[in-house]
Amino acid sequence: MAAAYLDPNLNHTPNSSTKTHLGAGVERSPGAMERVLKVFHYFENSSEPATWASIIRHGDATDVRGIIQKIVDSHKVKHVACYGFRLSHLRSEEVHWLHLDMGVSNVREKYELAHPPEEWKYELRIRYLPKGFLNQFTEDKPTLNFFYQQVKSDYMSEIADRVDQDIALKLGCLEIRRSYWEMRGNALEKKSNYEVLEKDVGLKRFFPRSLLDSVKAKTLRKLIQQTFRQFANLNREESILKFFEILSPVYRFDKECFKCALGYSNSEDKDRKGMLQLKIAGAPEPLTVTAPSLTIAENMADLIDGYCRLVNGATQSFIIRPQKEGERALPSIPKLANSEKQGVRTHAVSVSVCFPWYVFKNYVPFFPPFKMWEIEENGNGKHLLWPQETDDYAEIIDEEDTYTMPSTRDYEIQRERIELGRCIGEGQFGDVHQGVYMSPENPALAVAIKTCKNCTSDSVREKFLQEALTMRQFDHPHIVKLIGVITENPVWIIMELCTLGELRSFLQVRKYSLDLASLILYAYQLSTALAYLESKRFVHRDIAARNVLVSSNDCVKLGDFGLSRYMEDSTYYKASKGKLPIKWMAPESINFRRFTSASDVWMFGVCMWEILMHGVKPFQGVKNNDVIGRIENGERLPMPPNCPPTLYSLMTKCWAYDPSRRPRFTELKAQLSTILEEEKVQQEERMRMESRRQVTVSWDSGGSDEAPPKPSRPGYPSPRSSEGFYPSPQHMVQTNHYQVSGYPASHGIPAMAGSIYPGQASLLDQTDSWNHRPQEISMWQPNMEDSAALDLRGIGQVLPTHLMEERLIRQQQEMEEDQRWLEKEERFLKPDVRLSRGSIDREDGSLQGPTGNQHIYQPVGKPDPAAPPKKPPRPGAPGHLGSLASLSSPGDSYNEGVKLQPQEISPPPTANLDRSNDRVYENVTGLVKAVIEMSSKIQPAPPEEYVPMVKEVGLALRTLLATVDETLPVLPASTHREIEMAQKLLNSDLGELINKMKLAQQYVMTSLQQEYKKQMLTAAHALAVDAKNLLDVIDQARLRMLGPTRPH
């Protein structure tokens, strides 16, 4: 048998790869004794099925067996005995099954004389099927996939146009399911996914032409979607077995048919026919079969011989061939060297209990002489002696998308010039070491050395060197440079050293020292590298922070080109196998393993998100299988805390589901450059303002140039007296006795004491509306700074600390008394519903409007602050949302730091009316209680319990509206319109609550779940406030009807 080995020098670079043509099976290497043969097969790779082939370089003595063995060995096949070798003529139906012992050179010389070499096709096929072959093939995945591709190809070319439409649809959808097994079951319901399948992949790959031509496109789409649903839950192996199950009744792929006759023909044309004799154990005479031609007889004999080898586990042929002169005598028996030994005798096998014999008439052999089996007998019994194998070698090159180092040695480095240092990391193939390269130009160049642990295997060595071949084509300041390679074992790849390591670790370690401009700079530099790759028609396929190296604090470089591929004539690259970074990949890459520059844009958007999150991985805690479902449901990675809105908007453009809507890297580079310049300008402005603040602090505080502080309005307390001492904007500029700690300034830079960023004066009111914790506001402390006195220039004196504290306490008490007096007076005024959406007197601990400081749930131990009325925010705004945030559980991050305790609700009257038998008042109270109960249970409740809780609120609202309808006729007609508008608003609020509930159910177990729960709370709070507003409108109508007198 001829063996084979792999020579990487026979491969081509991406720019000069071999172009494959059907039937182009013959080439001669100039000036060499070896010849090249192209063998087509059904081992799946990333190219089109019609081009799946291997290139073999063979010598004159190479046999068919050696070629088959090498091809199947490279794919780790177990059932080698099932494979055969077929030679087909492309312009006729002539087919020859080549016996394993035939010499390849003799075969070519015989058949290439009859037809030109380009008309012949050499093909590896599975021909011999064992009993229960599908069960056996499931344990041999390469053989199962090979057999499936072979049967599918025969089905599409032979009978696909004649089968029933329903069968064709099922078989096509099964192939879609098998090819894209990672795709979700409902993926084809999305229009963009179906269009990728229809336009980019092509429906003709799955369905016969007759079906595509006879059914309208819209109808065909619905049929495919409906049929695909039947197989949505199948995996790859189940899809294959189901394919065979549906196909077997209409196409017998497990048998061959021959036109022949039993017996011996005495006709005149007997010399033009082939005769096959089978000597069967136990039969009195051989069975003779006459075939129309010698070729058919040979094919039949090879089939029977292959099954005999398969069943008996033998590698030698059972065929006996007549001598060249046409004699029927058997070949002479070779003598063994030790045949004269005592107790041993040899003889030719003539009859066997289980081995048949085959004899051809008029057969002229064209392969090396055949050696018979021999039996050696000794005292231990009988055993077979096999003929010696030949020493010839065949070379095979898998014509797939793999690259190796070319024959030129311009990147070859002598190992003696490399000094291997410590291990600094681990790669896919082995460890990565730091080292020194002693070159003539630089005697001590620091380098990184990638090693390969298992490069004794040709295939591993080839894949390892693939990255080096890719990198040698790039020259960019933000792409890691290749220094050289050592192709002798152990194989090394030498690259430039980036001393600060990978970007992800760098970001995590320096999380608090890197400013936003540096992070945007890293993203911009990566965009320039990727725009360069895009211009050279390369896809990286693994853009992530872990594959970016940091050369210096202001320079990063893209590395790890192990998954990179060159796109030749096509606009995309399809991956056939291997591990891929699912959480970074675009949806079309997950569903269809389709990689383009647009899919690289998606990955770059995820990488930018990683950078802004300081190395946090995307979709933390989510399984790879669940990622595509979330993406297709519209979920995207959230906006990083310190990310400028313009940058996050750019990220979302990169995450467009439709690849055609994503920007190109040239556009990304330009926009990132603009964002970077804007951030640098803002950073400089902040630095100037900080320097001014420091100068201001150094001024003498005793001057009288500034005007005294503006006094507060009579009857309203100063904001500084509500919850501690809040400095006014003027004091924040003058002194840094007081600071707002932990509150982010522009772009997430922490606000410093006394900083005067734009808009700083409004921060206090904002934090109050956002459920701000009072402990985050620094109280006035005498030891906070070197100047311990408060500057009261309007008074003209400096008070001691203890007097200042006494004055503050006294002022607060006075303001609280004033506030109580004011509220007592307002009770006798006519209520004005335009002031607030449902304000209830806080004196009795009742429900407040959205602007109140005390709500249904109140922080324990917090004094009731007095504050002037504020402008009510619209529902859903931060203030509105924060007012009901206390309804969530104490452990929720939205309410972090505040311990909550429910209070008993007893809504008091808002007008001086008798509430006995007031059904409107009772139903409003019932609705508010239903909202409170739902809000207290929503956080720990599972999604299936949302509906009953919302239903209770809806029933309470329906009861309230029915009561209002009964009360409406007794009220003045002039008030009906206003009451009806309030009722419509309540219906709208309930609809909003239901919509938010549906979203919370849809995005359960996602990062958006808590956000939609909060929105449910907001909608519920708006409903309660508007119910109270309805009660106020009705009370106003009653007062107007009763004509009350205003007390004096």
Residue pairs with C-beta under 8 A, 6 or more apart in sequence:
1 63
1 65
1 66
1 69
1 315
1 389
1 390
2 58
2 59
2 61
2 62
2 63
2 65
2 66
2 67
2 390
2 392
2 393
2 394
3 66
3 69
3 70
3 392
3 393
3 394
4 56
4 66
4 67
4 69
4 70
4 393
4 394
4 395
4 396
5 393
5 395
5 458
6 74
6 395
6 396
6 397
6 458
6 459
6 462
7 57
7 395
7 397
8 404
8 405
8 458
8 461
8 462
8 465
9 404
9 406
9 407
10 55
10 57
10 395
10 397
11 397
11 402
11 403
11 404
11 406
11 462
12 18
12 406
13 403
13 406
13 469
14 403
14 469
14 473
14 566
14 568
15 566
17 568
18 55
18 399
20 38
20 51
20 53
20 399
21 118
22 50
22 90
22 121
23 90
23 118
23 119
23 120
23 121
24 38
24 118
25 37
25 38
25 39
25 117
25 118
25 120
25 121
25 122
26 35
26 36
26 37
26 38
26 108
26 112
26 117
26 118
26 120
27 35
27 36
27 38
28 35
28 36
29 35
29 36
29 57
33 59
33 60
34 57
34 58
34 59
34 395
35 57
35 58
35 105
35 108
36 55
36 56
36 57
36 58
37 55
37 56
37 57
37 58
37 67
37 104
37 108
37 122
38 53
38 54
38 55
38 56
38 122
38 399
39 53
39 54
39 55
39 56
39 67
39 71
39 122
39 123
39 124
40 52
40 53
40 121
40 122
40 123
40 124
41 52
41 53
41 54
41 71
41 123
41 124
41 146
42 49
42 52
42 124
42 125
42 145
42 146
42 147
42 149
42 150
42 153
43 52
43 71
43 75
43 142
43 145
43 146
44 52
44 145
44 149
44 576
45 52
45 398
45 400
45 401
45 576
46 400
46 401
46 573
46 574
46 575
46 576
47 399
47 400
47 401
49 149
49 153
51 399
53 399
54 71
54 74
54 396
54 397
54 398
54 399
55 396
55 397
55 398
55 399
56 67
56 70
56 394
56 395
56 396
56 397
57 394
57 395
57 396
57 397
58 67
58 104
58 105
58 392
58 394
58 395
59 105
59 392
59 393
59 394
60 103
60 105
61 103
61 105
61 368
61 390
61 392
62 103
62 104
62 105
62 392
62 393
62 394
63 100
63 101
63 102
63 103
63 104
63 367
63 368
63 390
63 392
64 85
64 98
64 99
64 100
64 101
64 102
64 104
64 107
65 100
65 101
65 315
66 392
66 393
66 394
67 85
67 104
67 394
67 396
68 80
68 83
68 84
68 85
68 100
68 124
69 80
70 394
70 396
71 124
71 396
72 80
72 83
72 142
74 396
74 398
74 459
75 142
75 146
76 142
77 83
77 140
77 142
77 143
77 146
78 139
78 140
78 143
79 130
79 136
79 137
79 140
79 143
81 128
81 306
81 309
81 310
81 313
82 126
82 127
82 128
82 129
82 130
82 133
82 143
82 310
83 124
83 125
83 126
83 127
83 128
84 97
84 98
84 124
84 125
84 126
84 127
84 128
84 302
84 306
85 97
85 98
85 100
85 122
85 123
85 124
85 125
86 95
86 96
86 97
86 98
86 122
86 123
86 124
86 125
86 127
87 95
87 96
87 97
87 98
87 107
87 111
87 120
87 121
87 122
87 123
88 94
88 95
88 96
88 120
88 121
88 123
89 95
89 115
89 119
89 120
89 121
90 119
90 120
90 121
91 115
91 119
94 295
95 295
95 299
96 111
96 295
96 298
96 299
97 127
97 298
97 299
97 302
97 303
98 107
98 302
99 302
99 305
99 317
99 319
99 367
100 317
101 317
101 367
101 368
101 370
102 366
102 367
103 366
103 367
103 368
106 366
106 367
107 366
107 367
108 117
110 366
111 120
112 120
125 150
126 143
126 146
126 147
126 150
127 303
127 306
128 303
128 306
128 307
128 309
128 310
129 254
130 136
130 310
130 311
133 147
133 254
134 144
134 241
134 244
137 143
137 144
137 147
138 144
138 237
138 241
144 237
144 240
145 240
148 178
148 240
148 243
148 244
151 244
151 247
151 253
152 175
152 243
154 251
154 253
155 171
155 247
155 251
155 253
156 208
158 251
159 250
159 251
160 168
160 208
160 210
161 208
161 209
161 210
163 171
163 208
163 250
163 251
164 250
165 211
165 214
165 215
167 246
167 247
167 250
168 207
168 208
168 211
169 207
169 211
169 223
169 224
169 227
170 227
170 230
170 231
170 246
171 243
171 246
171 247
172 203
172 206
172 207
172 211
172 224
172 227
173 206
173 224
173 227
173 228
173 230
173 231
174 231
174 234
174 239
174 242
174 243
174 246
175 205
175 206
175 239
175 243
176 188
176 197
176 206
176 228
177 183
177 228
177 231
177 232
177 234
177 239
178 236
178 239
178 240
178 243
180 187
180 591
180 592
180 593
181 235
181 236
181 239
182 590
182 591
182 593
182 625
182 628
183 193
183 590
183 591
183 592
183 628
184 232
184 591
184 628
184 629
184 632
185 228
185 229
185 232
185 233
186 229
186 232
187 193
187 591
187 628
187 632
188 194
188 197
188 224
188 225
188 228
189 225
190 632
190 657
192 657
192 658
193 587
193 588
193 591
194 221
194 224
194 225
196 588
196 591
196 592
196 594
197 203
197 592
198 221
200 572
200 592
200 594
201 592
201 594
203 212
203 220
203 224
204 212
211 220
212 220
215 223
231 239
231 242
234 242
244 253
247 253
248 254
256 303
258 291
258 296
258 299
258 300
259 291
259 292
259 296
260 289
260 290
260 291
260 292
260 296
260 297
260 300
261 289
261 290
262 287
262 288
262 289
262 290
263 288
263 290
264 275
264 288
264 290
265 273
265 275
265 290
271 362
272 293
273 290
273 291
273 292
273 293
273 294
273 297
274 290
274 291
274 292
274 293
274 294
274 295
274 296
274 297
274 298
274 360
274 361
274 362
275 288
275 289
275 290
275 291
275 297
275 360
275 361
275 362
276 288
276 289
276 290
276 291
276 297
276 300
276 301
276 358
276 359
276 360
277 286
277 287
277 288
277 289
277 357
277 358
277 359
278 286
278 287
278 288
278 289
278 304
278 356
278 357
278 358
279 286
279 287
279 351
279 356
279 357
279 359
280 286
280 287
280 356
281 351
281 352
281 353
281 354
281 355
281 356
286 357
286 359
289 297
289 300
291 297
291 300
294 360
294 362
294 363
297 360
298 360
298 363
301 319
301 358
301 360
304 356
304 358
305 317
305 318
305 319
305 358
308 314
308 318
308 355
308 356
309 315
309 316
309 317
309 318
312 354
312 355
315 386
316 373
316 386
316 387
317 370
318 355
318 356
318 357
318 358
319 357
319 358
319 370
320 330
320 331
320 357
320 358
320 359
321 359
321 360
321 363
321 365
321 370
322 328
322 359
322 360
322 361
322 363
323 329
323 331
324 364
324 365
326 362
328 359
330 348
330 350
330 372
331 369
331 370
331 372
333 346
333 347
333 348
333 372
333 374
334 371
334 372
334 374
335 346
336 346
336 374
336 376
336 385
338 344
339 345
339 346
343 378
343 379
344 376
344 377
344 378
345 377
346 374
346 375
346 376
346 377
347 374
347 375
348 372
348 374
349 355
349 372
349 373
349 374
349 375
371 387
373 384
373 385
373 386
374 384
374 385
375 382
375 383
375 384
375 385
376 382
376 383
376 384
376 385
401 565
401 573
402 462
402 463
402 466
403 465
403 466
403 469
403 470
404 462
404 465
404 466
404 469
405 411
405 465
405 468
405 469
405 485
405 487
406 469
411 468
411 472
411 482
411 484
411 485
412 484
412 485
412 486
412 487
413 437
413 483
413 484
413 485
413 486
413 494
414 486
415 486
415 488
415 492
417 437
417 438
417 439
418 435
418 436
418 437
418 438
418 447
418 449
418 486
418 492
418 494
419 435
419 436
419 437
419 438
420 433
420 435
420 449
421 433
421 434
421 435
421 436
422 433
422 434
423 431
423 432
423 433
424 432
424 433
424 434
424 448
424 501
425 431
425 432
425 501
425 502
426 432
427 450
427 560
427 562
428 562
429 450
429 451
429 452
429 453
429 454
429 455
429 460
429 463
429 464
430 450
430 451
430 452
430 453
430 454
431 451
431 453
432 448
432 449
432 450
432 451
433 448
433 449
433 451
434 446
434 447
434 448
434 449
434 497
435 446
435 447
435 448
435 449
435 494
436 444
436 445
436 446
436 447
437 445
437 446
437 447
437 483
437 484
437 494
438 444
438 445
439 445
445 483
446 497
446 499
447 483
447 494
447 495
447 496
447 497
448 494
448 495
448 496
448 497
448 498
449 492
449 493
449 494
449 495
450 464
450 467
450 492
450 493
450 494
450 495
451 490
451 491
451 492
452 460
452 461
452 464
452 490
452 491
452 492
454 460
455 461
455 464
455 489
455 490
455 491
456 489
461 491
464 491
464 493
465 485
465 487
465 491
465 493
466 562
467 493
467 560
467 561
467 562
467 564
468 482
468 485
468 493
470 538
470 561
470 564
470 566
471 479
471 480
471 481
471 482
471 495
471 561
472 482
473 536
474 481
474 482
474 532
474 533
474 536
475 481
476 528
476 529
476 532
477 555
477 557
478 525
478 526
478 528
478 529
478 555
478 556
478 557
478 558
479 529
479 532
479 533
479 557
479 558
479 559
480 495
480 496
480 498
480 549
480 557
480 558
480 559
481 495
481 496
482 493
482 494
482 495
483 494
483 495
483 496
484 494
485 491
485 492
485 493
485 494
486 492
486 494
495 559
498 549
498 550
498 551
498 557
498 559
499 551
499 552
500 506
500 549
500 550
500 551
500 552
500 553
501 549
501 550
502 545
502 546
502 547
502 548
502 549
502 550
503 522
503 545
503 546
503 548
503 549
503 550
503 556
503 611
503 615
504 544
504 545
504 546
504 548
504 610
504 615
505 615
506 550
506 615
507 514
507 519
507 545
507 610
507 611
507 614
507 615
508 614
508 615
511 614
511 615
514 614
515 683
515 749
516 642
516 644
516 679
516 683
516 747
516 748
516 749
517 676
517 679
517 680
517 683
518 553
518 554
519 611
519 612
520 647
520 672
520 675
520 676
520 679
521 554
521 676
522 548
522 556
522 611
523 607
523 608
523 611
523 647
523 672
524 669
524 672
524 673
524 676
525 555
525 556
526 543
526 548
526 556
526 558
526 604
526 607
527 604
527 665
527 668
527 669
527 672
528 669
529 557
529 558
530 540
530 543
530 558
530 600
530 604
530 665
530 668
531 664
531 665
531 666
531 668
531 669
533 539
533 540
533 564
533 600
533 665
534 597
534 600
534 664
534 665
534 666
537 566
537 567
537 568
538 564
538 565
538 566
538 567
539 564
539 565
539 567
539 572
539 573
539 595
539 596
539 597
539 599
539 600
540 558
540 561
540 563
540 564
540 600
540 603
541 563
541 564
541 565
541 573
541 575
541 580
541 589
541 595
541 599
541 600
541 603
542 560
542 562
542 563
542 564
542 581
542 584
542 603
543 558
543 584
543 600
543 603
543 604
543 606
543 607
544 581
544 584
544 603
544 606
544 607
544 610
545 607
545 610
545 611
545 615
547 558
547 559
547 560
548 556
548 557
548 558
548 559
548 607
549 556
549 557
549 558
549 559
550 556
550 557
551 557
563 578
563 580
565 573
565 595
567 573
567 596
571 596
572 594
572 595
572 596
573 594
573 595
573 596
574 592
574 593
574 594
574 595
575 593
575 595
576 593
580 589
580 593
581 603
582 590
582 624
582 627
582 628
583 606
583 617
583 618
583 619
583 622
583 624
583 627
584 603
584 606
584 607
584 618
585 599
585 602
585 603
586 598
586 599
586 602
586 603
586 659
587 628
587 631
587 632
587 657
588 594
588 596
588 599
588 659
589 595
589 599
589 602
590 627
590 628
590 631
591 628
596 659
597 664
597 665
598 659
598 660
598 662
599 659
600 665
601 654
601 662
601 663
601 664
601 665
601 668
602 654
602 655
602 659
602 662
604 654
604 665
604 668
605 650
605 651
605 652
605 653
605 654
605 655
606 618
606 637
606 655
608 647
608 650
608 651
608 654
609 618
609 637
609 640
609 651
610 616
610 617
610 618
612 640
612 642
612 643
612 647
613 640
618 637
619 627
619 630
619 637
622 630
630 1006
631 657
632 657
633 1002
633 1003
635 1003
635 1006
635 1007
635 1008
636 652
636 655
637 651
637 655
638 1007
639 645
639 648
640 648
641 744
641 748
642 744
642 747
642 748
642 749
643 651
644 675
644 678
644 679
644 747
646 675
646 678
647 672
647 675
650 663
650 668
650 671
650 672
650 675
653 661
653 662
653 663
654 662
654 663
654 668
655 662
656 662
663 671
679 747
682 746
682 747
686 745
686 746
686 749
686 757
689 755
689 756
689 757
690 752
690 755
692 756
693 733
693 736
693 752
693 754
693 755
693 756
696 733
696 734
697 735
697 736
697 754
701 734
701 735
701 787
701 791
704 793
706 730
706 734
706 793
708 793
708 794
708 795
709 728
709 730
709 731
709 794
712 718
713 868
715 818
715 822
716 815
716 868
717 811
717 812
717 815
717 816
717 818
717 819
717 866
717 867
717 868
718 811
718 815
719 726
719 728
719 764
719 867
719 868
720 726
720 727
720 728
720 808
721 808
721 811
721 812
721 815
721 866
722 865
722 866
722 867
723 774
723 777
723 865
724 774
724 777
724 779
724 780
725 738
725 779
725 780
725 808
726 738
726 764
726 777
727 737
727 738
728 761
729 760
729 761
731 737
731 738
731 791
732 738
732 754
732 755
732 756
732 760
732 761
733 754
733 756
734 791
735 754
735 785
735 787
735 791
736 753
736 754
736 785
737 780
737 781
737 784
737 785
737 787
737 790
738 753
738 754
738 778
738 780
738 784
739 751
739 752
739 753
739 754
739 778
740 751
740 763
740 764
740 767
740 776
740 777
740 778
741 751
741 776
741 777
741 778
742 750
742 776
743 750
743 751
743 763
743 767
743 776
744 750
744 751
745 751
745 755
745 757
746 757
751 757
751 760
751 763
764 777
765 870
766 878
767 776
767 777
768 853
768 879
769 873
769 877
769 878
769 879
769 882
769 883
770 878
770 879
770 882
771 882
771 883
771 885
771 886
771 894
771 895
771 898
773 897
773 898
774 862
775 897
778 784
780 790
780 804
782 788
782 801
788 801
789 798
789 799
789 801
790 798
790 799
790 804
791 798
792 798
792 799
799 807
812 866
815 866
816 866
819 866
820 843
823 841
823 842
823 843
827 841
827 912
828 912
828 1046
828 1047
829 1046
830 1036
830 1039
830 1046
831 910
831 911
831 1032
831 1035
831 1036
831 1039
833 1029
833 1032
833 1033
833 1036
835 869
835 872
836 849
836 850
836 851
836 869
836 872
837 849
837 850
837 872
837 875
837 1022
837 1025
837 1026
837 1028
837 1029
838 847
838 849
838 1024
838 1025
838 1026
838 1027
838 1028
838 1029
838 1031
838 1032
839 848
839 849
839 851
839 852
840 846
840 847
840 848
840 849
840 907
840 908
840 910
840 1028
841 908
841 910
842 848
842 852
842 854
842 864
844 906
844 908
845 854
845 903
845 906
846 905
846 906
846 907
846 908
847 855
847 856
847 905
847 907
847 928
847 1024
847 1025
847 1028
848 854
848 855
848 883
849 872
849 1025
849 1028
850 872
850 873
850 875
850 879
850 880
850 883
850 1021
850 1025
851 869
851 870
851 871
851 872
851 873
851 879
851 883
852 883
853 864
853 865
853 867
854 864
855 883
855 884
855 886
856 884
856 886
856 887
856 902
856 903
856 905
856 932
856 935
857 886
857 887
857 900
857 901
857 902
857 903
858 886
858 900
858 901
858 903
859 886
859 898
859 899
859 900
860 899
860 900
860 901
873 879
873 880
874 880
875 1018
875 1019
875 1021
875 1022
875 1025
876 1015
876 1018
876 1022
880 1018
880 1021
880 1022
881 1014
881 1017
881 1018
883 1021
884 935
884 1017
884 1018
884 1020
884 1021
885 894
885 895
885 1014
885 1017
886 895
886 898
886 900
887 932
887 935
887 936
887 938
887 1017
887 1021
888 894
888 895
888 935
888 938
888 939
888 1013
888 1014
888 1017
889 895
889 939
889 940
890 898
890 899
890 900
892 939
892 1010
893 1010
894 1010
894 1014
902 932
902 936
905 925
905 928
905 929
905 932
907 921
907 924
907 925
907 928
907 1028
909 915
909 921
909 1035
910 1028
910 1031
910 1032
910 1035
911 1032
911 1035
911 1036
911 1038
911 1039
912 1044
913 1035
913 1038
913 1039
915 921
919 963
919 966
919 967
920 960
920 963
920 964
920 967
920 1030
920 1031
920 1034
921 1031
923 956
923 959
923 960
923 963
924 960
924 1027
924 1028
924 1030
924 1031
926 956
926 959
926 960
927 953
927 956
927 957
927 960
927 1023
927 1024
927 1027
928 1024
928 1027
928 1028
929 956
930 952
930 953
930 955
930 956
931 953
931 1020
931 1021
931 1023
931 1024
932 1024
933 949
933 952
934 949
934 950
934 952
934 953
934 1020
935 1017
935 1020
935 1021
937 945
937 949
938 946
938 949
938 1013
938 1016
938 1017
939 1013
941 949
943 1000
943 1001
943 1004
946 997
946 1000
946 1001
946 1016
947 997
950 993
950 994
950 997
953 990
953 993
953 1020
953 1023
954 990
957 986
957 987
957 990
957 1023
957 1027
960 986
960 1027
960 1030
961 983
961 986
961 987
964 979
964 983
964 1030
964 1034
967 1034
968 976
968 979
970 1041
971 979
971 1034
971 1037
971 1038
971 1041
972 1037
972 1040
972 1041
974 1040
975 1033
975 1036
975 1037
975 1040
978 1033
978 1037
979 1030
979 1033
979 1034
979 1037
982 1026
982 1029
982 1030
982 1033
983 1030
985 1026
985 1029
986 1023
986 1026
986 1027
986 1030
989 1019
989 1022
989 1023
989 1026
990 1023
992 1019
992 1022
993 1016
993 1019
993 1020
993 1023
995 1019
996 1012
996 1015
996 1016
996 1018
996 1019
997 1016
999 1008
999 1012
999 1015
1000 1009
1000 1012
1000 1013
1000 1015
1000 1016
1003 1009
1003 1012
